[in-house]
Amino acid sequence: MTTDSQDGSTVLFHNIVAPYRNKLFEEISDSINLTVYFSKSNNKDRYWESSPENYNYKSRMLKGFEIGPFIINPFLWIHLLRDDPETVIAVETLQTVVSTFMLVILTKLTGSSLVLWSGVFEDEYKYKRSPEMIHNIDNAVIRNTILSIFRICSEFYRKLLYRYSDKHIAYSPDARDYLIERGVPEERIRVGGQVVPQNQIPEPSNDDVKSDQVNILYLGYLRKVKGVDLLIHSFKGIDSENIRLTIAGDGPEYDSLTTLASGDDRITFTGYVEGVQKADEYQKADIFVLPTYHDPWGLVVNEAMEYGLPIITTASAGCRQDLVNKNGLVVPTDDKHALKVAIETLADHDELMKAMGKKSEKQIRELSIQAGAEPFIKSSSGN
């Protein structure tokens, strides 16, 4: 869809069309005059199919091209000048660095308010396994040199970006603290937790699928930063035949992870799952584990809670402060022993495991799509 120039309008710039965002954008557009610009339709490592045409919000797919990890949208400025929004909300991603910087310049020239939507935070593990394109370099000297340059450039870029942004929406308390540490006044920041809409939670094919064994589930992309190798090492150290590990998903680490897991017939790989098949994996599981080295949020935790699962994740998951309380356990990042102990603690205490699962289901029901939309509505000019 296209839009005409309108007073009080808002443009939201997003990197890709993601199914879990569509309902959020629809909810926001019910309260403000919103148009969503998409930098591209999808990433090659995302297997989902999603179109904004199926939802009731205005959108525009921008033309562009890619150079390495970056998406360039050369005609962004034309659309923005034509639509002349009062507010521009831009998601902060590595992909869209060039276009986001263009938005900084354009909003300063036109007088539009720039709101930065960010999940960025740092701890000692953030760069241990990412960016993966740098960590895939074999030569250690070259790899470490490029990583150091990348970190310096990222810090400089973000300080500049934050300086010229008018308001901020942070994914999490971690992201809020990161902004404050870099000089953003706290009164300019709103914290908005990430939401998975109910219509993105498929129903399982069978309600009665639990087995007598304890089923541990990881579901997500198989990348180094997700720490699935750590989970496999931890699981293999558990001396019990009454426990199973299912790894659902696909990605560049699939072959190395299946090799690592070989010899342990308690570990199953399903490949990529979606829809009813994904729902069935959640339904069969007893415990969900996200062993990440760094995640701005971790939306799979939202999904797992919808199915009433207790959560085990690390101190490097952005969602841990908002979502993981009495419904799960948070372990130190990159700690195989702590992860093993956490799994054993829940697996060996059935009542605790079930109680945490019930708390997950209750807690996630309180995180509505309306609550997710509120920071965007309030951050628009005039709110």
N, C-alpha and C positions, 0 to 999 in steps of 0.2 A: 504494500500500500504506500501511497505517498501522502504528504501533508502540505497544507498551505501555511504560510507564515501567520502565526497567531500569538496574541498577547497571553502571557502567563503560561506558555507551553514549556514542556520539558523534553529534552532528548536524552535518552539513556544509551550509552555506547557500550556494547558487549562484544566479546571476542567471537563466540560461536553460538549457534542455536542449540540450546541444551534443554531437553524435555523437562527437567526439574525446575527450570527457570520460567517456563512459559506461563504457568498458573500464577506465579509471583508477579510477572509483568502485567498480566490481565487484572490482578487485584489492584495493583498500583494505578492502572489506567482507569479504574472505576472512580478514583478520587481526584486525579489530575489529568491534564491534557498531555498525554505521553506518546512519544514516538520512539521506538527502539531501533537503533542502527546496529546491524551485525557486521563485524569485520570480515567474516567468512562463514560458510555454512557449517563446517565441521572439521575436526582434526582427524588425521589418518588413524590414530590409535583409539578413536571413539567409534564404536560399532552401532550406536543407536541411530534411529531415524526419527527426525523431528522437524516439523514445519510450523512456523508461526501463523501460517494461514488458517490453522485449525482453531486458533484462539482469537478472542475479541480484544486485540490491541493493535495499534498501528505500528508498522515496521517497515524497514528498508534494508535490503541486502546490498552492501556496498561492493563495488568492483575493486579488485586489488590483485596483488601478486605477492609472492613470498621470496625473501632472501634469507637463507638459513632458517633460524627460528622465528624470524620477524615477518609480520604481515604488514604490507604497505598499502594503504588506501589513499591513492593520490587525489581522488575527487571528493574526499571528505569535506574539504573546506567549502566546496560549491554547495553541497547539500546543507551544511550548517548555516551558511550565509543566506540561503534561500528560505530555510525554515525559521531562522532568526529566533531561536528559543530564549526564554528568560533564564532557564537553568539547564546546565549540561551535567549529567552524572556519568562518570567514566569508570569502568572496572579496571583495576590495575593488574595487568599481567605482563609477563615477559614478551609474549607474542605481539602485544599492541603498543610497545614502547614508542615507536615512531608516531603512530596516530595519536596516542595520548599526549605526546609533546606538542603535536600540531594543535590539539584541542586547547592546551594551555595558552598558546599564542593567540588562537582565534578568540577565545573567551576574553582575553585581555583587550583585544582590539575592538570587540563588539560590545563589551560591557556585560556579557552573560556571566552568571554565577557558576563556578566550577566546583562540583562535588566529587570527591574521589572515593571510590568504593574499593576497599582494600582488606586483604587478609594477611598481609605481610607481617611476619615477626621473625625474630632470630633467636636461636640458642646455639649451643656449641655443636649441635648435630646437623644444622640446616645444610651446610655445605659439605658434609661428610660423604654424601652420595649424590648430590645434585649441584649444578645442572648435569644431567646424565651425559649430554653431548661432550662435556669437558672431561668427566670421569671415565669416559670410554677411550680416551687417549692413552696409549700404552706407555709412552715415555713419561716417567714420573716427573722429571725436571720440567719438561714442556707443560705437562698437565698442571703442576702446581703453580707454575709461572702464569699460565693463562687464567687459572682459578683466582689467583691474587689480583690480577688486572681486572677480572670480571667483578670481583667484590668491591674494589675501589670505584670502578665506574658505576656500579649499582648504587652504592652509597651516595655518590655525587649526584646522580640522576634523581634519586628519591628526595634528597634534601632540597633540590631545586624544584621538583614537582610539588612537594608538600608546602614549600614557601609560597607558591603561586596558586594553590588551591584554596577556595573560600571555605569549604566545609568538608567533612569527612564522615563516611560510614565505615565502621570497622566490623569485620566478621566476628571478632571475639575480644575478650579482655586483653589477650596477648597482643593483638593487633592495635588496640587502643594504646596500650603501654608503649609499644614500639613508636607510634606516632608522637606521643608526648615526649619520649626520650629524644626525638629529633626536632623538638621545638614547636610542635603543633599545640596551640592552647587547648586545654581540655574541653572548654565550652564550645569549641567548634566540632567536637566529635560526638557522633551517636553510635552506639553499639547495637548491631542487629544480628541475632543468631541466624544461621542458615536453616532453611526449611525445605523439606521434601513434601510436596503437596499430596493429599490423600489419593488423588486420582493417578498418582505415579506408584502407588503401592498395590501390586497385583494380588489377587486372591490365589491361594494354593489350590491344587487340584483335589487334595484330600486332607481333611482335618486330622485324621488319625494316622500319622506317619512316624511318630516317635518310636525309637527302638529301645531295647534294654541297655544298650551301650551309651556312653556319653559322647556326643558328637560335637566336635569343635569345628567352627566354620571361619574361614577367611574368604571374603568375596570382594573382588575388585581387580584393578589392573596389576599385572605382574611386572613391576618395575623395581629397580634396585632400592629406590627410596622408600618403598612400602615395607621393606624388612621381612619379606616372607621367608627368606633363607634363615633368618634368625628364629622365626616361628618353627620351621622344620627342625632346626638343631635342638631347640628347646623341647619340642614334642618327642623327638627320638630319644631324649634322655628320660622320658617317663616310662617306667617299668610297669606297664599294665596292658592286658589284652582287652580290657573293658572300655577302651577309649579309642576314638577314631578322629582323624583330621581330614576335612574336606577343603580343598583349595579350588574355588570357583573363579574363573576368569582367564584372560589371555593377555599376552604382552611379550615384550622382548626377552624377558627372563624365563619364559615358559620352559624351554629346553634345559637350561642350567638347573632350574628348580626340580624338574622331574628326575634329572640325573642325581641331584642331591638326595632326593627322597627315595631313590631306588633301594630295594632291599627291605623296606618297611611296608608290609602289605596293609598296615593300618591307615596309610595315607592315600587319598584318592584325589585325582585331578579331573574336573568336569569339563574344562574348557570354558569358553564364553557362554554365559547364560543370561536370558532375559525373560520377561513376562512370567508365565506360569512356572516355567522351569526354575527361574530365579526364586520365585515365591516358595516353591517346594524345597529348595535348599535351605532357605531361612526356616521353614516350618519343621524340617527334619533336625535342625541344629538345636543344641542345648546351650552353647556358649559362643559368642561372637568375639573374634580377636582382630584388632587392627594394630599390628606391630610396627607402626611407621617410624621412620627416622625424621620425617617432617611432613606435616599436612596443615595447610592453612585452616582447614576445618575437618573434613572427613565425613562426607554425607552418607557413606555406607553405615555409619553408626546410627544416624537417624533412621535409616531403613531397618536395621536390625532391631532397634527399639520398638518399631511399629509391630514387629512380630513377637514381641515379648521376650527378647533375649537379654541375659546379663552381658555386660560389656567388659572386655579387657583391652586396654589400649595403653599407649606410652605417654610420657610427659611432653612429647613433641607433637601431639595431636591438638590442633586448635580448638576442637570441640570439647575437650575434656572438662574445662571449667564450667561450661553451661550444661553439658549433657551427662557427664559421668560423675555421679555422687554416690548415693547409697544403692545404686543399681549396677555397680561394677567396681572394677579395680584399675587404678592407674599405676603402671610400673615405670621404673627408670628406663630411659631410652638406651638401646644397644646393650641390654643386660639379659643374656640368655637364662641365667639362673633365676632372676626375679620373674621372668616371664613363665618359666617352668613351674615355679612355686605358685604363681597366681592361678595357672591352669589347674594344678593339682588341688589347690584350696577349694575352688568351686566344684571341680569334678568329684571330690571326695565328700562334699557336704551338700547333699541333694536339697535339703530344705533351704539352705542359704542361696543356692543357685536358683531355685524356683521363686524365692522371695525377691531376689534382685530382678528377675525377669518381669515379675508383676510391677515392680517399681519403674522399670523401663517403659512399659506400656502406659502406665499412668502418667509418667512425666512427659512423654513425647506428645500425648494428647493435649497438653497445655501449651505446646508450641505451635500456634495456628498460623495459617498463611496470612491472616490479617495482621498478626504481630510482626511477621516478617516484612510486610509491606510498609508498616508504620514509619520506620526511619527514612525511607525514600520520600514518602509523602511529606513528612515534616521538614525534610532537607530541601525541598523545592522552594523557590522564592515565594515569599509571602506566607510561609508556614513556620 
